[in-house]
Amino acid sequence: MNGICENSLYSICRCKNGYHLPIALPLYDGHCHVDLFFRYGLDKNNFNAYVSNGRKIILIDNRHQYYRWFIDYELKHPNVTIYTTFGIHPKYLPTRIDDVFKKLEVIFKNNFNNTMINVGIGECGLDETSNYAFELQLIVFRKQLKLASELNLPIVLHGRGNDSFNLMFHELTLHLSSTHKIHWHCVNQRSNLDIITRFLNHFKHSYIGINCSIFGQDDMESQNIFYKWLLSFENILSRIIIETDYFFLKTFNTTIYTI
């Protein structure tokens, strides 16, 4: 990816420095947090300049903090298409769970904002690093799975910790059919690959999200095991969603390289 001319990311460039991306090629980010873009250093004017030269950008925006579901961040540009998921992340659980779930149902059943393209529930799941008890996380996760099943909505998963993967997979098989559309976000060398393999085999319309976290240099052995696992899985390219998890993983310029 270092061979790509950075200028060609945003406009037509004819320099002799590296490969130039055709301007007609859209950039796609399968998992990001658009509502947080401008809270963490991205200038709105710069963003508009990036996308004003014709490059189409498609973003899957995960609104994972329930208290920010209804914020209008006014990111409206003809070259940018945003598809939105709404969910309750295991690190951001409400104290009044039933009230928040009523709002979640309103979002999908009544289409609270006709200008937004609502496409799924999430990200949601279980996280051992959360300050909330696993039992409470599990209650909230189950309610989201049941709603996704009832409305036949795709769901975006978040799992962290050795014990979370097996339990999440068990809950998925209990509440969702084997044909349900599922995106398991941020799969990397720290994931339980045995469970992820079972997940991909059981759910026929399931996908894994791959982002910059697979390039961590802290444990080369586990990283190499992960790469070998990817190569050994038949037709894995058809089951991968490329994502940035922006703003969390990279600055905007580097994010564009990985979209």
Backbone as CSV, one residue per row, in Angstrom:
resi,resn,N_x,N_y,N_z,CA_x,CA_y,CA_z,C_x,C_y,C_z
1,MET,0.807,-1.206,0.000,0.000,0.000,0.000,0.844,1.261,0.000
2,ASN,2.098,1.141,0.420,2.970,2.316,0.434,3.288,2.814,-0.965
3,GLY,3.027,1.992,-1.992,3.307,2.397,-3.361,2.231,3.269,-3.965
4,ILE,1.147,3.531,-3.252,0.060,4.356,-3.778,0.382,5.832,-3.572
5,CYS,0.201,6.612,-4.603,0.402,8.057,-4.509,-0.703,8.652,-3.642
6,GLU,-0.314,9.331,-2.574,-1.306,9.874,-1.649,-2.176,10.933,-2.304
7,ASN,-1.618,11.701,-3.216,-2.411,12.740,-3.875,-3.580,12.149,-4.657
8,SER,-3.400,10.928,-5.164,-4.458,10.312,-5.969,-5.617,9.806,-5.124
9,LEU,-5.463,9.832,-3.799,-6.570,9.425,-2.944,-7.720,10.425,-3.014
10,TYR,-7.396,11.678,-3.254,-8.395,12.735,-3.169,-8.694,13.400,-4.513
11,SER,-7.830,13.237,-5.487,-8.052,13.900,-6.768,-7.247,13.178,-7.842
12,ILE,-7.414,13.620,-9.075,-6.640,13.061,-10.177,-5.209,13.582,-10.098
13,CYS,-4.249,12.666,-10.138,-2.834,13.052,-10.066,-2.073,12.331,-11.164
14,ARG,-1.138,13.046,-11.790,-0.351,12.472,-12.886,1.140,12.530,-12.598
15,CYS,1.488,12.561,-11.318,2.906,12.536,-10.970,3.464,11.139,-11.234
16,LYS,4.767,10.978,-11.038,5.418,9.694,-11.308,5.738,8.941,-10.018
17,ASN,5.070,9.333,-8.951,5.342,8.723,-7.645,4.324,7.642,-7.322
18,GLY,4.632,6.412,-7.667,3.799,5.295,-7.265,2.552,5.113,-8.106
19,TYR,1.709,4.204,-7.660,0.477,3.849,-8.363,-0.612,4.871,-8.049
20,HIS,-1.402,5.214,-9.052,-2.477,6.187,-8.881,-3.828,5.474,-8.888
21,LEU,-4.598,5.691,-7.844,-5.933,5.112,-7.783,-6.844,5.823,-8.773
22,PRO,-7.544,5.086,-9.622,-8.504,5.739,-10.530,-9.550,6.494,-9.733
23,ILE,-9.894,7.692,-10.164,-10.838,8.522,-9.420,-12.224,7.891,-9.388
24,ALA,-12.507,7.001,-10.351,-13.819,6.352,-10.385,-13.926,5.207,-9.380
25,LEU,-12.818,4.839,-8.767,-12.823,3.741,-7.796,-13.297,4.256,-6.443
26,PRO,-14.431,3.781,-5.936,-14.902,4.276,-4.629,-14.083,3.698,-3.489
27,LEU,-13.991,4.446,-2.406,-13.371,3.970,-1.183,-14.474,3.496,-0.244
28,TYR,-14.249,2.353,0.373,-15.271,1.733,1.210,-14.697,1.426,2.580
29,ASP,-15.412,1.822,3.615,-15.019,1.510,4.985,-16.167,0.748,5.638
30,GLY,-15.931,-0.522,5.956,-16.983,-1.389,6.439,-17.342,-1.230,7.896
31,HIS,-16.594,-0.395,8.643,-16.919,-0.176,10.059,-16.167,1.051,10.551
32,CYS,-16.909,2.102,10.859,-16.290,3.304,11.405,-17.300,3.995,12.315
33,HIS,-16.906,5.147,12.857,-17.761,5.889,13.795,-17.788,7.346,13.351
34,VAL,-18.635,7.615,12.369,-18.679,8.932,11.749,-19.060,10.007,12.758
35,ASP,-19.917,9.669,13.706,-20.365,10.687,14.657,-19.238,11.182,15.545
36,LEU,-18.108,10.471,15.552,-16.971,10.880,16.371,-15.841,11.502,15.554
37,PHE,-15.982,11.540,14.234,-14.914,12.070,13.384,-14.418,13.428,13.864
38,PHE,-15.348,14.357,14.019,-14.974,15.754,14.227,-14.752,16.089,15.699
39,ARG,-14.914,15.095,16.563,-14.583,15.293,17.975,-13.110,15.008,18.246
40,TYR,-12.441,14.347,17.308,-11.083,13.887,17.572,-10.110,14.332,16.489
41,GLY,-10.197,15.585,16.106,-9.129,16.174,15.313,-9.354,16.296,13.827
42,LEU,-10.374,15.634,13.276,-10.622,15.770,11.850,-11.380,17.062,11.594
43,ASP,-10.825,17.905,10.742,-11.436,19.183,10.416,-12.481,18.985,9.320
44,LYS,-13.678,19.526,9.532,-14.760,19.320,8.573,-14.442,19.938,7.216
45,ASN,-13.780,21.077,7.204,-13.412,21.698,5.931,-12.419,20.833,5.163
46,ASN,-11.457,20.255,5.870,-10.499,19.365,5.215,-11.202,18.137,4.652
47,PHE,-12.130,17.579,5.425,-12.866,16.414,4.949,-13.626,16.749,3.669
48,ASN,-14.315,17.887,3.655,-15.053,18.280,2.453,-14.122,18.481,1.262
49,ALA,-12.917,18.980,1.542,-11.934,19.144,0.459,-11.490,17.788,-0.076
50,TYR,-11.320,16.817,0.815,-10.906,15.474,0.402,-11.903,14.862,-0.592
51,VAL,-13.185,15.066,-0.323,-14.200,14.355,-1.101,-14.808,15.202,-2.218
52,SER,-14.301,16.403,-2.429,-14.923,17.307,-3.398,-14.424,17.099,-4.818
53,ASN,-13.435,16.225,-5.004,-12.838,16.064,-6.328,-13.389,14.884,-7.113
54,GLY,-14.448,14.260,-6.622,-15.107,13.223,-7.402,-15.024,11.822,-6.834
55,ARG,-14.115,11.583,-5.906,-14.008,10.245,-5.331,-15.238,9.939,-4.473
56,LYS,-15.893,8.817,-4.749,-17.020,8.392,-3.937,-16.505,7.641,-2.702
57,ILE,-17.108,7.926,-1.556,-16.748,7.251,-0.316,-18.008,6.655,0.300
58,ILE,-17.938,5.381,0.657,-19.057,4.671,1.258,-18.653,4.257,2.661
59,LEU,-19.414,4.684,3.657,-19.077,4.445,5.056,-20.192,3.672,5.746
60,ILE,-19.816,2.635,6.504,-20.742,1.969,7.406,-20.483,2.542,8.790
61,ASP,-21.399,3.367,9.232,-21.250,4.122,10.480,-21.929,3.368,11.614
62,ASN,-21.153,2.978,12.619,-21.696,2.264,13.773,-21.917,3.234,14.925
63,ARG,-23.181,3.482,15.233,-23.508,4.334,16.380,-23.655,3.417,17.599
64,HIS,-22.561,3.231,18.288,-22.486,2.227,19.344,-22.655,2.815,20.745
65,GLN,-22.799,4.122,20.839,-23.036,4.786,22.130,-24.472,5.305,22.115
66,TYR,-25.335,4.687,22.908,-26.768,4.970,22.845,-27.088,6.444,23.092
67,TYR,-26.267,7.120,23.896,-26.537,8.522,24.202,-26.111,9.452,23.061
68,ARG,-25.569,8.898,21.980,-25.223,9.690,20.799,-25.984,9.227,19.560
69,TRP,-26.996,8.390,19.729,-27.746,7.889,18.585,-28.362,8.999,17.746
70,PHE,-28.863,10.042,18.385,-29.697,11.020,17.690,-28.967,12.328,17.371
71,ILE,-27.644,12.308,17.489,-26.876,13.510,17.154,-26.796,13.666,15.638
72,ASP,-27.079,14.851,15.168,-26.953,15.156,13.745,-25.593,15.791,13.506
73,TYR,-24.678,15.037,12.919,-23.332,15.581,12.720,-23.175,16.268,11.371
74,GLU,-24.244,16.358,10.594,-24.307,17.204,9.397,-23.174,16.893,8.416
75,LEU,-22.906,15.623,8.232,-21.923,15.220,7.226,-22.679,14.875,5.949
76,LYS,-22.966,15.899,5.178,-23.775,15.727,3.973,-22.966,16.200,2.776
77,HIS,-22.636,15.262,1.898,-21.884,15.588,0.691,-22.310,14.605,-0.393
78,PRO,-22.510,15.054,-1.624,-22.990,14.145,-2.676,-22.042,12.988,-2.967
79,ASN,-20.779,13.125,-2.619,-19.821,12.049,-2.875,-19.696,11.066,-1.715
80,VAL,-20.425,11.305,-0.634,-20.342,10.449,0.551,-21.689,9.785,0.806
81,THR,-21.679,8.459,0.889,-22.877,7.708,1.250,-22.628,7.021,2.584
82,ILE,-23.557,7.210,3.522,-23.404,6.653,4.863,-24.560,5.697,5.157
83,TYR,-24.195,4.480,5.534,-25.168,3.509,6.024,-24.934,3.370,7.531
84,THR,-26.019,3.358,8.304,-25.887,3.474,9.751,-26.422,2.254,10.474
85,THR,-25.646,1.788,11.464,-26.137,0.790,12.404,-26.258,1.442,13.780
86,PHE,-27.186,0.955,14.568,-27.406,1.463,15.920,-27.334,0.296,16.898
87,GLY,-26.550,0.465,17.951,-26.441,-0.616,18.909,-25.966,-0.138,20.263
88,ILE,-25.902,-1.085,21.192,-25.435,-0.803,22.549,-24.163,-1.602,22.785
89,HIS,-23.054,-0.917,22.801,-21.732,-1.509,22.990,-21.590,-1.980,24.440
90,PRO,-20.912,-3.116,24.680,-20.790,-3.616,26.061,-20.020,-2.701,27.002
91,LYS,-19.331,-1.701,26.473,-18.651,-0.741,27.340,-19.502,0.491,27.633
92,TYR,-20.656,0.598,26.964,-21.518,1.766,27.139,-22.949,1.306,27.395
93,LEU,-23.180,0.700,28.553,-24.498,0.162,28.860,-25.352,1.200,29.592
94,PRO,-26.641,1.246,29.280,-27.536,2.212,29.940,-27.966,1.721,31.318
95,THR,-28.320,2.649,32.166,-28.874,2.276,33.469,-30.354,1.928,33.343
96,ARG,-31.029,2.554,32.405,-32.456,2.267,32.164,-32.563,1.490,30.847
97,ILE,-32.300,0.198,30.932,-32.177,-0.644,29.740,-33.473,-0.662,28.928
98,ASP,-34.613,-0.840,29.585,-35.879,-0.945,28.862,-36.199,0.334,28.102
99,ASP,-35.938,1.474,28.718,-36.203,2.753,28.049,-35.352,2.916,26.792
100,VAL,-34.081,2.531,26.903,-33.177,2.655,25.759,-33.589,1.696,24.643
101,PHE,-34.042,0.505,25.008,-34.462,-0.443,23.981,-35.730,0.008,23.269
102,LYS,-36.587,0.722,23.951,-37.755,1.288,23.282,-37.323,2.268,22.200
103,LYS,-36.283,3.047,22.505,-35.754,3.982,21.508,-35.129,3.235,20.333
104,LEU,-34.439,2.122,20.636,-33.830,1.330,19.570,-34.905,0.739,18.649
105,GLU,-35.991,0.290,19.227,-37.089,-0.231,18.421,-37.710,0.868,17.555
106,VAL,-37.840,2.066,18.124,-38.393,3.186,17.360,-37.538,3.489,16.143
107,ILE,-36.230,3.424,16.311,-35.309,3.727,15.209,-35.605,2.845,14.012
108,PHE,-35.805,1.552,14.253,-35.966,0.623,13.137,-37.415,0.406,12.735
109,LYS,-38.333,0.490,13.672,-39.729,0.251,13.328,-40.421,1.487,12.771
110,ASN,-40.005,2.667,13.218,-40.669,3.909,12.794,-39.796,4.792,11.925
111,ASN,-38.540,4.373,11.705,-37.622,5.134,10.852,-37.578,6.596,11.296
112,PHE,-36.969,6.849,12.449,-37.035,8.164,13.103,-36.467,9.289,12.252
113,ASN,-35.585,8.985,11.296,-34.951,10.026,10.487,-34.892,9.541,9.048
114,ASN,-35.726,10.112,8.190,-35.814,9.649,6.802,-34.572,9.938,5.985
115,THR,-33.676,10.783,6.486,-32.461,11.099,5.730,-31.349,10.085,5.987
116,MET,-31.544,9.196,6.966,-30.518,8.211,7.291,-30.905,6.850,6.730
117,ILE,-29.898,6.088,6.306,-30.123,4.750,5.782,-29.757,3.766,6.888
118,ASN,-30.768,3.271,7.607,-30.538,2.391,8.743,-30.450,0.948,8.258
119,VAL,-29.340,0.284,8.542,-29.107,-1.025,7.922,-28.891,-2.159,8.904
120,GLY,-28.693,-1.905,10.199,-28.434,-3.019,11.088,-28.303,-2.602,12.539
121,ILE,-28.152,-3.616,13.397,-27.996,-3.424,14.832,-26.544,-3.696,15.222
122,GLY,-25.982,-2.832,16.059,-24.629,-3.049,16.545,-23.805,-1.775,16.508
123,GLU,-22.591,-1.792,17.011,-21.972,-3.049,17.395,-22.366,-3.435,18.819
124,CYS,-22.464,-4.727,19.051,-22.879,-5.219,20.349,-22.159,-6.534,20.619
125,GLY,-22.126,-6.935,21.882,-21.457,-8.183,22.202,-21.036,-8.258,23.649
126,LEU,-19.863,-8.863,23.884,-19.330,-9.055,25.224,-17.870,-8.625,25.247
127,ASP,-17.459,-8.001,26.345,-16.109,-7.444,26.433,-15.594,-7.603,27.858
128,GLU,-14.530,-8.376,28.012,-13.966,-8.614,29.345,-13.296,-7.381,29.933
129,THR,-13.012,-6.383,29.106,-12.384,-5.157,29.613,-13.417,-4.105,30.003
130,SER,-14.691,-4.417,29.833,-15.749,-3.482,30.212,-15.848,-3.373,31.731
131,ASN,-16.291,-2.219,32.196,-16.512,-2.020,33.630,-17.831,-2.624,34.102
132,TYR,-18.645,-3.089,33.160,-19.936,-3.657,33.515,-19.828,-5.173,33.684
133,ALA,-20.624,-5.711,34.588,-20.614,-7.145,34.851,-20.997,-7.928,33.598
134,PHE,-20.395,-9.106,33.457,-20.665,-9.944,32.293,-22.148,-10.279,32.207
135,GLU,-22.782,-10.502,33.347,-24.198,-10.869,33.367,-25.057,-9.761,32.762
136,LEU,-24.738,-8.496,33.070,-25.487,-7.372,32.510,-25.204,-7.230,31.017
137,GLN,-23.944,-7.383,30.643,-23.600,-7.350,29.222,-24.400,-8.394,28.450
138,LEU,-24.522,-9.571,29.039,-25.215,-10.668,28.373,-26.698,-10.369,28.193
139,ILE,-27.312,-9.745,29.179,-28.724,-9.361,29.072,-28.934,-8.408,27.901
140,VAL,-28.070,-7.399,27.812,-28.198,-6.401,26.748,-27.891,-7.016,25.389
141,PHE,-26.908,-7.893,25.336,-26.561,-8.568,24.083,-27.735,-9.416,23.589
142,ARG,-28.324,-10.194,24.480,-29.448,-11.058,24.098,-30.615,-10.240,23.553
143,LYS,-30.911,-9.129,24.191,-32.026,-8.308,23.736,-31.778,-7.790,22.320
144,GLN,-30.536,-7.460,22.007,-30.220,-6.980,20.660,-30.291,-8.116,19.639
145,LEU,-29.855,-9.300,20.033,-29.967,-10.456,19.136,-31.428,-10.757,18.831
146,LYS,-32.278,-10.711,19.845,-33.696,-11.003,19.657,-34.349,-9.962,18.750
147,LEU,-33.956,-8.695,18.911,-34.506,-7.651,18.053,-34.036,-7.825,16.613
148,ALA,-32.764,-8.177,16.436,-32.229,-8.420,15.087,-32.969,-9.577,14.428
149,SER,-33.271,-10.621,15.215,-34.000,-11.765,14.673,-35.427,-11.383,14.313
150,GLU,-36.092,-10.646,15.200,-37.482,-10.244,14.968,-37.627,-9.407,13.710
151,LEU,-36.699,-8.475,13.506,-36.797,-7.549,12.380,-35.965,-7.993,11.182
152,ASN,-35.293,-9.138,11.312,-34.427,-9.661,10.251,-33.400,-8.613,9.811
153,LEU,-32.728,-8.056,10.805,-31.722,-7.023,10.548,-30.320,-7.609,10.703
154,PRO,-29.385,-7.233,9.837,-27.988,-7.619,10.051,-27.494,-7.123,11.402
155,ILE,-26.523,-7.814,11.965,-26.000,-7.427,13.270,-24.488,-7.372,13.226
156,VAL,-23.923,-6.397,13.932,-22.475,-6.193,14.005,-22.006,-6.563,15.406
157,LEU,-21.006,-7.435,15.479,-20.563,-7.982,16.757,-19.258,-7.361,17.224
158,HIS,-19.135,-7.272,18.553,-17.901,-6.859,19.208,-17.594,-7.889,20.290
159,GLY,-16.429,-8.535,20.199,-16.030,-9.493,21.216,-14.600,-9.253,21.654
160,ARG,-14.377,-9.288,22.980,-13.018,-9.112,23.488,-12.852,-9.944,24.752
161,GLY,-11.777,-10.723,24.783,-11.503,-11.559,25.944,-11.705,-13.028,25.639
162,ASN,-10.935,-13.882,26.280,-10.953,-15.313,25.993,-12.325,-15.941,26.192
163,ASP,-13.032,-15.503,27.216,-14.314,-16.138,27.542,-15.472,-15.604,26.712
164,SER,-15.289,-14.472,26.078,-16.417,-13.846,25.394,-16.772,-14.559,24.091
165,PHE,-15.804,-15.075,23.364,-16.061,-15.618,22.027,-16.974,-16.833,22.075
166,ASN,-16.655,-17.780,22.935,-17.461,-18.995,23.021,-18.892,-18.675,23.453
167,LEU,-19.036,-17.799,24.439,-20.359,-17.437,24.933,-21.148,-16.680,23.875
168,MET,-20.490,-15.782,23.156,-21.178,-15.053,22.092,-21.664,-16.003,21.003
169,PHE,-20.810,-16.944,20.607,-21.207,-17.894,19.564,-22.403,-18.723,20.019
170,HIS,-22.390,-19.128,21.275,-23.511,-19.894,21.817,-24.804,-19.091,21.730
171,GLU,-24.761,-17.824,22.109,-25.953,-16.981,22.061,-26.414,-16.749,20.623
172,LEU,-25.478,-16.616,19.715,-25.837,-16.437,18.308,-26.628,-17.630,17.789
173,THR,-26.149,-18.837,18.108,-26.840,-20.036,17.633,-28.213,-20.206,18.286
174,LEU,-28.388,-19.674,19.493,-29.680,-19.763,20.175,-30.730,-18.836,19.566
175,HIS,-30.311,-17.642,19.154,-31.271,-16.590,18.815,-31.351,-16.267,17.325
176,LEU,-30.364,-16.688,16.537,-30.350,-16.331,15.121,-30.314,-17.582,14.252
177,SER,-30.935,-17.493,13.099,-30.894,-18.609,12.158,-29.522,-18.679,11.490
178,SER,-29.226,-19.809,10.897,-27.920,-20.003,10.252,-27.772,-19.164,8.992
179,THR,-28.862,-18.534,8.547,-28.799,-17.669,7.354,-28.800,-16.182,7.702
180,HIS,-28.757,-15.865,8.995,-28.778,-14.461,9.397,-27.481,-13.772,8.950
181,LYS,-27.588,-12.503,8.586,-26.426,-11.726,8.152,-25.713,-11.144,9.368
182,ILE,-24.416,-11.501,9.514,-23.659,-11.109,10.701,-22.273,-10.635,10.293
183,HIS,-21.835,-9.548,10.896,-20.485,-9.013,10.711,-19.779,-9.044,12.068
184,TRP,-18.776,-9.926,12.210,-17.987,-9.974,13.448,-16.819,-9.007,13.276
185,HIS,-16.972,-7.885,13.909,-16.040,-6.766,13.766,-14.694,-7.053,14.445
186,CYS,-13.603,-6.551,13.839,-12.254,-6.530,14.429,-11.767,-7.925,14.831
187,VAL,-11.674,-8.801,13.845,-11.073,-10.120,14.070,-9.583,-10.009,13.791
188,ASN,-8.775,-10.479,14.742,-7.319,-10.392,14.596,-6.657,-11.532,15.353
189,GLN,-5.342,-11.420,15.550,-4.575,-12.499,16.179,-4.946,-12.737,17.638
190,ARG,-5.637,-11.801,18.253,-6.073,-11.996,19.638,-7.467,-12.624,19.731
191,SER,-8.088,-12.855,18.586,-9.406,-13.486,18.574,-9.277,-14.993,18.783
192,ASN,-10.360,-15.599,19.234,-10.415,-17.053,19.356,-10.733,-17.614,17.966
193,LEU,-9.697,-18.041,17.253,-9.867,-18.424,15.857,-10.655,-19.720,15.704
194,ASP,-10.631,-20.581,16.707,-11.463,-21.786,16.653,-12.942,-21.407,16.615
195,ILE,-13.315,-20.438,17.456,-14.714,-19.992,17.478,-15.064,-19.249,16.195
196,ILE,-14.147,-18.429,15.712,-14.416,-17.693,14.475,-14.596,-18.666,13.313
197,THR,-13.825,-19.740,13.297,-13.989,-20.756,12.253,-15.368,-21.391,12.338
198,ARG,-15.792,-21.753,13.532,-17.125,-22.333,13.717,-18.211,-21.338,13.325
199,PHE,-17.979,-20.081,13.655,-18.921,-19.012,13.307,-19.096,-18.912,11.792
200,LEU,-17.990,-18.875,11.058,-18.058,-18.750,9.610,-18.682,-19.982,8.967
201,ASN,-18.425,-21.139,9.528,-18.987,-22.379,8.975,-20.481,-22.512,9.273
202,HIS,-20.896,-22.050,10.443,-22.302,-22.221,10.840,-23.216,-21.193,10.179
203,PHE,-22.793,-19.938,10.175,-23.628,-18.866,9.621,-23.185,-18.587,8.186
204,LYS,-24.034,-18.932,7.252,-23.661,-18.917,5.835,-23.505,-17.506,5.273
205,HIS,-24.136,-16.527,5.931,-24.019,-15.140,5.468,-23.288,-14.313,6.527
206,SER,-22.205,-14.858,7.018,-21.414,-14.178,8.043,-20.104,-13.682,7.452
207,TYR,-19.579,-12.621,8.088,-18.348,-11.983,7.613,-17.500,-11.589,8.814
208,ILE,-16.206,-11.459,8.570,-15.308,-10.962,9.605,-14.718,-9.633,9.157
209,GLY,-14.576,-8.705,10.103,-13.977,-7.408,9.819,-12.485,-7.443,10.074
210,ILE,-11.710,-7.000,9.099,-10.246,-6.945,9.198,-9.816,-5.489,9.147
211,ASN,-8.990,-5.086,10.113,-8.496,-3.712,10.135,-7.022,-3.684,10.519
212,CYS,-6.517,-2.495,10.812,-5.080,-2.317,11.054,-4.584,-3.051,12.294
213,SER,-5.472,-3.533,13.141,-5.024,-4.239,14.339,-4.298,-5.538,14.014
214,ILE,-4.420,-6.044,12.794,-3.728,-7.289,12.434,-2.234,-7.056,12.202
215,PHE,-1.800,-5.792,12.223,-0.393,-5.484,11.969,0.377,-5.159,13.230
216,GLY,-0.156,-5.462,14.397,0.564,-5.209,15.639,1.850,-6.018,15.706
217,GLN,2.915,-5.418,16.181,4.234,-6.062,16.201,4.590,-6.631,17.567
218,ASP,3.665,-6.656,18.502,4.005,-7.071,19.859,4.162,-8.574,19.991
219,ASP,3.531,-9.348,19.117,3.586,-10.805,19.212,3.591,-11.380,17.804
220,MET,4.786,-11.516,17.235,4.901,-11.971,15.857,4.438,-13.415,15.687
221,GLU,4.599,-14.228,16.722,4.183,-15.630,16.615,2.668,-15.740,16.408
222,SER,1.897,-15.039,17.262,0.445,-15.098,17.115,-0.003,-14.409,15.826
223,GLN,0.722,-13.378,15.415,0.396,-12.707,14.167,0.577,-13.656,12.987
224,ASN,1.662,-14.422,12.976,1.904,-15.382,11.897,0.879,-16.508,11.911
225,ILE,0.474,-16.932,13.107,-0.579,-17.948,13.207,-1.865,-17.430,12.584
226,PHE,-2.153,-16.160,12.850,-3.368,-15.563,12.284,-3.295,-15.517,10.762
227,TYR,-2.158,-15.119,10.219,-2.012,-15.054,8.767,-2.190,-16.442,8.147
228,LYS,-1.619,-17.453,8.785,-1.757,-18.820,8.270,-3.213,-19.278,8.325
229,TRP,-3.895,-18.871,9.390,-5.317,-19.217,9.492,-6.101,-18.582,8.342
230,LEU,-5.826,-17.327,8.043,-6.511,-16.666,6.943,-6.287,-17.411,5.629
231,LEU,-5.036,-17.775,5.386,-4.694,-18.437,4.125,-5.288,-19.834,4.025
232,SER,-5.506,-20.467,5.170,-6.020,-21.841,5.159,-7.531,-21.917,5.005
233,PHE,-8.212,-20.789,5.228,-9.678,-20.800,5.189,-10.137,-20.627,3.743
234,GLU,-10.894,-21.586,3.271,-11.320,-21.587,1.875,-12.217,-20.390,1.572
235,ASN,-11.915,-19.715,0.472,-12.705,-18.565,0.013,-12.804,-17.459,1.067
236,ILE,-11.743,-17.260,1.840,-11.808,-16.276,2.922,-12.014,-14.857,2.397
237,LEU,-11.524,-14.557,1.196,-11.664,-13.195,0.674,-13.131,-12.804,0.504
238,SER,-13.976,-13.769,0.227,-15.393,-13.472,0.055,-16.113,-13.281,1.387
239,ARG,-15.403,-13.522,2.512,-16.016,-13.405,3.830,-15.398,-12.275,4.656
240,ILE,-14.573,-11.436,4.007,-13.877,-10.361,4.724,-14.505,-9.009,4.407
241,ILE,-14.705,-8.204,5.442,-15.094,-6.802,5.296,-13.909,-5.951,5.763
242,ILE,-13.426,-5.090,4.891,-12.317,-4.204,5.242,-12.871,-3.020,6.026
243,GLU,-12.263,-2.748,7.172,-12.763,-1.698,8.054,-11.603,-0.921,8.664
244,THR,-11.883,0.264,9.148,-10.848,1.063,9.810,-11.099,1.209,11.305
245,ASP,-12.359,1.123,11.719,-12.757,1.457,13.087,-12.358,2.893,13.417
246,TYR,-12.249,3.728,12.383,-11.871,5.129,12.587,-12.877,5.784,13.517
247,PHE,-12.469,6.522,14.453,-11.195,7.178,14.680,-10.210,6.362,15.509
248,PHE,-10.607,5.201,15.967,-9.840,4.503,16.987,-8.467,4.030,16.520
249,LEU,-8.337,3.601,15.269,-7.094,2.953,14.864,-6.114,3.872,14.153
250,LYS,-6.596,4.785,13.332,-5.676,5.566,12.519,-6.180,6.987,12.344
251,THR,-5.259,7.879,11.991,-5.663,9.209,11.574,-6.316,9.103,10.205
252,PHE,-6.981,10.167,9.773,-7.765,10.086,8.543,-6.906,9.757,7.332
253,ASN,-5.746,10.387,7.202,-4.918,10.125,6.032,-4.549,8.652,5.936
254,THR,-4.165,8.044,7.053,-3.800,6.640,7.027,-5.021,5.768,6.860
255,THR,-6.145,6.201,7.381,-7.390,5.450,7.216,-7.714,5.251,5.742
256,ILE,-7.530,6.286,4.959,-7.849,6.177,3.537,-7.045,5.052,2.893
257,TYR,-5.820,4.835,3.333,-5.021,3.751,2.783,-5.653,2.395,3.062
258,THR,-6.373,2.290,4.150,-6.849,0.975,4.569,-8.332,0.768,4.302
259,ILE,-9.006,1.747,3.741,-10.416,1.587,3.435,-10.593,0.535,2.343
